[in-house]
């Protein structure tokens, strides 16, 4: 392995804080468009009242995300991570802008035509999500655990900040004509700007940070070919691709089957976390919680509480004594969350809004905390190529859990005559 710029251990910690900030923004951009759609669900329920927008759009999103992620995870060692992530953020930017175009072209009118167009755009969101989320988690898995934590915190922040902004725009536009629509368009415009910012940051800022270069050089020396383009963008010439073809290097790598078997509990952890979460959030909140004193604000408050606690909880593992690292402990904690299903059912049927707010807060708290614990613990001890492959594999199971969860979410409608 040859490296032209002479980066070494002395540069290892340079730019760590900036890198964490950039990871946070990149995480924010990975979900801000989708969270904006979820948060403006009240607008889509007004425009498409018969089409179950929160459930249908989520269900459309997931097959594209899961299918694309499956292909990318299988071929991760042959895919240029730089182009993968940039393509994902560009697709997010274009798709979010197209949502505005569709609404302007139809003057905010409902109907099956505009709804199909929105579903198609949501499918593009799923493809972009698979590119970005798997690519970023894989890329950060061979760096510092703090980078993954910052990226995951940014994911949650996109939900918390869009919820806060949605409450403000609802208050500002509530009395005005077409208030819901104005708030929705503002959301999508802000999301488009953030997605474009992520393209700039990932393409021109992130690869040039000393600490990022250090870990990518280290990964390249271990046979990773996925970092070559990013190293070239940072002005570093390597022979990673030639070294990766060396039979001795190939023998050192673990197969995907071996990685899966060694980490099957972590994979199941992520699957089960998101099966439970997405079987409740957001469809159940929009259609199964009934009418309460908060009126039209009720669902927005529930979504905001989930997102805020999901964000807060992703910082808890930073405190080492509060981080759950036991593999058995993680599984027990994740399985115990399924007690929330009867809790939500009986609270929706007999409880008041205070108990529902408490439950949704606890759902967000456990979701974020357990996700960070799993994704920061799993890649430890692996070389660069294996850590990247494992990161992609874990995201595949995470998306599989989301898909299963949004499918099971429809079971809440049984007996309601709402199909």
C-alpha positions in Angstrom: 0.0 0.0 0.0 1.4 3.4 -0.9 0.1 6.8 0.3 1.2 10.0 -1.2 0.2 12.6 1.4 2.0 11.3 4.4 -1.0 11.3 6.8 -0.3 9.4 9.9 -1.3 8.9 13.6 -0.3 12.5 14.4 -3.3 13.7 12.3 -5.7 11.1 13.7 -7.7 13.5 16.0 -7.5 16.6 13.9 -10.9 17.8 12.8 -12.8 15.4 15.0 -15.4 17.9 16.2 -15.9 19.3 12.7 -16.3 15.8 11.4 -18.9 15.1 14.0 -20.8 18.2 13.1 -20.7 17.3 9.4 -21.9 13.7 10.2 -24.8 15.3 12.2 -25.8 17.4 9.2 -25.5 14.5 6.8 -27.7 12.4 9.1 -30.2 15.3 9.2 -30.2 15.4 5.4 -30.7 11.6 5.2 -34.3 11.9 6.6 -35.3 15.5 6.6 -37.3 15.1 3.3 -39.1 12.0 4.5 -39.8 13.4 8.0 -41.2 16.6 6.4 -43.6 14.4 4.5 -44.6 12.6 7.7 -45.0 15.9 9.6 -47.2 17.5 6.9 -49.4 14.4 7.0 -52.3 16.5 8.2 -52.1 18.4 4.9 -52.1 15.2 2.9 -55.1 13.9 4.9 -57.0 17.1 3.9 -56.1 16.7 0.2 -56.4 12.9 0.0 -58.8 12.0 2.9 -59.8 8.6 1.4 -56.3 7.2 0.7 -54.7 6.7 4.1 -51.6 8.9 3.3 -49.5 8.2 6.4 -49.9 4.4 5.9 -49.8 4.2 2.1 -46.9 6.5 1.5 -44.9 4.8 4.2 -45.7 1.4 2.7 -44.7 2.7 -0.8 -41.4 4.0 0.5 -40.2 0.9 2.2 -40.1 -1.7 -0.7 -38.0 0.7 -2.7 -35.7 1.3 0.2 -35.4 -2.4 1.2 -35.0 -3.7 -2.4 -32.3 -1.1 -3.3 -30.5 -1.7 0.0 -30.5 -5.5 -0.6 -28.8 -4.9 -4.0 -26.3 -2.4 -2.6 -25.5 -4.5 0.5 -24.7 -7.5 -1.7 -22.4 -5.5 -4.0 -21.0 -3.1 -1.4 -17.4 -4.0 -1.9 -17.6 -3.2 -5.6 -19.5 0.1 -5.2 -17.8 3.5 -5.1 -19.1 4.9 -1.7 -18.5 8.5 -2.8 -20.7 8.3 -5.9 -23.3 6.2 -4.0 -23.7 8.8 -1.2 -23.6 11.9 -3.6 -26.1 10.2 -5.9 -28.4 9.6 -2.9 -28.3 13.2 -1.7 -28.9 14.5 -5.2 -31.9 12.2 -5.6 -33.3 13.4 -2.3 -32.9 17.0 -3.5 -34.6 16.5 -6.9 -37.4 14.4 -5.4 -38.2 16.9 -2.7 -38.3 19.7 -5.3 -40.6 17.6 -7.4 -43.1 17.4 -4.5 -43.4 21.2 -4.7 -43.7 21.1 -8.5 -46.5 18.5 -8.3 -48.4 20.6 -5.7 -48.0 23.8 -7.7 -49.0 22.1 -11.0 -52.2 20.7 -9.5 -52.9 23.8 -7.3 -53.1 21.6 -4.3 -56.1 19.6 -5.6 -56.6 16.0 -4.7 -57.4 13.1 -6.9 -55.8 9.8 -7.9 -53.4 11.4 -10.5 -51.5 13.7 -8.1 -51.6 10.9 -5.5 -49.9 8.5 -7.8 -47.3 11.1 -8.7 -46.6 11.6 -5.0 -46.3 7.9 -4.5 -43.8 7.7 -7.4 -41.7 10.4 -5.8 -41.9 8.7 -2.4 -40.5 5.6 -4.1 -37.5 7.7 -5.2 -37.1 8.7 -1.6 -36.8 5.0 -0.7 -34.1 4.5 -3.4 -32.2 7.6 -2.1 -32.5 6.4 1.5 -30.9 3.1 0.7 -28.0 4.8 -1.1 -27.3 7.3 1.7 -28.1 5.4 4.9 -26.4 2.2 4.1 -23.5 4.1 2.4 -22.9 6.4 5.3 -23.3 3.8 8.1 -20.9 1.5 6.2 -18.4 4.4 5.7 -18.5 5.5 9.3 -18.3 2.0 10.7 -14.6 1.8 10.3 -14.1 5.3 11.8 -15.0 6.5 15.4 -18.2 5.3 17.1 -18.9 9.0 17.8 -19.3 9.6 14.1 -22.1 6.9 13.8 -23.7 8.4 17.0 -23.6 11.9 15.5 -25.0 10.6 12.2 -27.8 8.8 14.0 -28.5 11.9 16.1 -28.8 13.9 13.0 -31.4 11.4 11.7 -33.5 11.9 14.8 -33.0 15.7 14.8 -34.6 15.8 11.3 -37.8 14.5 12.9 -37.6 16.7 16.0 -36.9 19.9 14.2 -39.5 19.3 11.5 -42.0 18.6 14.2 -41.1 21.8 16.0 -41.3 23.8 12.8 -44.6 22.2 11.9 -46.1 23.3 15.2 -44.9 26.9 14.6 -46.1 27.0 11.0 -49.5 25.6 12.0 -49.8 28.4 14.6 -48.7 31.0 12.1 -50.9 29.8 9.2 -53.8 28.3 11.1 -56.1 31.3 10.6 -54.9 32.1 7.1 -56.3 30.9 3.8 -54.7 27.7 2.6 -52.7 27.6 5.9 -51.9 23.9 5.8 -50.7 24.2 2.2 -48.5 27.1 2.9 -46.9 25.3 5.8 -46.4 22.2 3.7 -44.7 24.1 0.9 -42.4 25.9 3.3 -41.4 22.5 4.8 -40.5 21.0 1.4 -38.6 24.1 0.3 -36.4 24.0 3.5 -35.8 20.3 3.0 -34.7 20.9 -0.6 -32.1 23.4 0.6 -30.8 21.0 3.3 -30.4 18.2 0.8 -28.4 20.3 -1.5 -26.2 21.4 1.4 -25.5 17.7 2.2 -24.3 17.2 -1.4 -21.8 20.1 -0.9 -20.6 18.9 2.5 -20.1 15.3 1.5 -18.5 16.0 -1.8 -16.1 18.9 -0.8 -15.8 19.1 3.0 -16.0 15.7 4.6 -13.3 13.9 2.6 -10.7 16.6 3.3 -10.9 16.5 7.1 -7.7 15.0 8.5 -9.3 12.5 10.8 -11.5 11.2 7.9 -8.5 10.9 5.7 -6.7 9.0 8.4 -9.4 6.3 8.7 -9.9 6.0 5.0 -6.2 5.5 4.4 -6.2 2.9 7.2 -9.2 1.2 5.5 -7.6 1.3 2.1 -4.4 -0.3 3.6 -6.7 -3.2 4.8 -8.0 -3.8 1.3 -11.0 -1.5 1.1 -11.7 -0.3 -2.5 -14.8 1.6 -1.6 -12.8 4.6 -0.2 -10.6 5.1 -3.3 -12.6 7.9 -4.9 -13.0 9.8 -1.6 -9.2 9.6 -1.0 -8.6 10.8 -4.6 -11.0 13.7 -3.9 -8.9 14.6 -0.9 -5.7 14.6 -3.0 -4.4 11.2 -1.8 -3.1 8.7 -4.3 -3.2 5.1 -3.2 -2.9 1.6 -4.6 -5.9 0.3 -2.7 -7.5 -1.2 -5.7 -4.4 -3.2 -6.7 -3.9 -4.4 -3.1 -7.5 -5.4 -2.9 -7.0 -7.8 -5.7 -4.2 -9.6 -4.0 -5.2 -13.1 -3.0 -3.7 -12.8 0.4 -5.8 -9.7 1.1 -8.9 -11.4 -0.2 -8.4 -14.4 2.2 -8.3 -12.0 5.2 -11.8 -10.7 4.5 -14.8 -12.3 6.1 -17.6 -13.4 3.9 -21.0 -11.8 4.3 -22.4 -15.1 5.6 -19.7 -15.2 8.3 -20.4 -11.5 9.2 -24.1 -12.3 9.5 -23.6 -15.3 11.7 -21.2 -13.5 14.0 -23.7 -10.6 14.3 -27.1 -12.3 13.9 -28.2 -11.0 17.3 -27.4 -7.4 16.4 -29.2 -7.8 13.0 -32.3 -9.2 14.8 -32.0 -6.4 17.4 -32.4 -3.7 14.7 -35.1 -5.6 12.9 -37.2 -6.0 16.1 -36.6 -2.3 17.2 -38.1 -1.0 14.0 -40.8 -3.7 13.6 -42.3 -2.4 16.9 -41.7 1.3 16.3 -43.2 1.4 12.8 -46.2 -0.8 13.7 -47.2 2.2 15.8 -45.6 5.3 14.3 -47.0 7.2 12.4 -50.1 5.4 11.1 -51.6 4.5 14.5 -51.1 8.1 15.7 -53.1 9.6 12.8 -55.9 7.1 12.6 -56.3 5.2 15.9 -56.0 7.6 18.7 -59.4 9.1 18.6 -60.5 12.7 19.4 -59.1 14.5 22.4 -58.9 18.0 24.0 -56.0 19.0 21.7 -58.2 18.6 18.6 -56.2 19.0 15.4 -53.0 19.6 17.3 -53.2 16.2 19.0 -51.4 14.1 16.3 -48.8 16.8 15.7 -48.0 16.9 19.5 -47.7 13.1 19.6 -45.3 13.0 16.6 -43.3 15.9 18.1 -43.0 14.1 21.4 -41.8 10.9 19.7 -39.2 12.8 17.7 -37.9 14.9 20.6 -37.3 11.9 22.8 -35.9 9.9 19.9 -33.3 12.7 19.5 -32.5 13.1 23.2 -32.1 9.4 23.7 -29.4 9.2 21.0 -27.1 11.2 23.1 -27.5 9.1 26.3 -25.0 6.4 25.1 -22.3 9.1 25.0 -22.2 8.7 28.8 -20.3 5.4 29.0 -22.0 4.2 32.3 -25.4 4.6 30.7 -24.5 2.8 27.5 -25.9 -0.8 27.2 -23.3 -3.0 25.7 -24.3 -6.5 26.8 -25.5 -8.4 23.8 -28.0 -10.3 26.0 -29.1 -7.2 27.7 -29.8 -5.5 24.4 -32.0 -8.4 23.3 -33.9 -8.5 26.5 -34.5 -4.8 26.4 -35.7 -4.9 22.8 -38.1 -7.8 23.4 -39.6 -6.1 26.4 -40.6 -3.2 24.2 -43.3 -5.4 22.6 -45.3 -4.8 25.8 -46.0 -1.4 24.3 -48.4 -2.9 21.8 -51.2 -3.8 24.3 -50.3 -0.6 26.2 -51.0 1.6 23.1 -54.2 -0.4 22.3 -55.8 0.0 25.8 -54.6 3.6 26.1 -56.2 4.5 22.8 -59.4 2.8 23.9 -59.7 3.8 27.5 -56.9 6.3 28.4 -56.6 10.0 28.1 -54.2 12.1 26.0 -51.7 12.4 28.9 -51.0 8.6 29.0 -50.8 8.5 25.2 -48.2 11.3 25.2 -46.2 9.4 27.9 -46.3 6.2 25.8 -45.2 7.8 22.6 -42.4 9.6 24.4 -41.2 6.2 25.8 -41.4 4.7 22.3 -39.1 7.4 21.0 -36.8 7.2 24.0 -36.2 3.5 23.6 -36.0 3.6 19.8 -33.2 6.1 19.6 -31.2 4.8 22.6 -31.2 1.1 21.5 -30.4 2.0 17.9 -27.3 3.9 18.8 -26.2 1.1 21.3 -26.5 -1.6 18.6 -24.9 0.3 15.7 -21.9 1.6 17.7 -21.2 -1.7 19.3 -21.4 -4.1 16.3 -18.5 -2.9 14.1 -15.9 -3.0 16.9 -12.9 -5.1 16.2 -13.4 -5.4 12.4 -11.1 -4.2 9.7 -12.2 -1.5 7.3 -13.7 -3.7 4.5 -15.5 -6.0 7.0 -16.8 -3.0 9.1 -18.2 -1.4 5.9 -19.9 -4.7 4.9 -21.3 -5.2 8.4 -22.7 -1.6 8.4 -24.5 -2.2 5.2 -25.8 -5.6 6.4 -27.2 -4.0 9.6 -28.9 -1.2 7.8 -30.5 -3.8 5.5 -32.1 -5.5 8.6 -33.1 -2.1 10.0 -35.0 -1.3 6.8 -36.4 -4.8 6.8 -37.8 -4.1 10.2 -39.3 -0.8 9.1 -41.0 -2.6 6.1 -42.4 -5.3 8.3 -43.6 -2.7 10.8 -45.4 -0.5 8.3 -47.1 -3.6 6.9 -48.2 -4.8 10.3 -49.4 -1.2 11.1 -52.5 -2.0 8.9 -53.7 -4.5 11.4 -54.8 -1.7 13.7 -57.5 -0.9 11.1 -59.2 -4.4 11.5 -62.7 -3.9 12.7 -62.8 -0.2 12.0 -64.3 -0.5 8.5 -61.6 1.8 7.2 -60.1 -0.4 4.5 
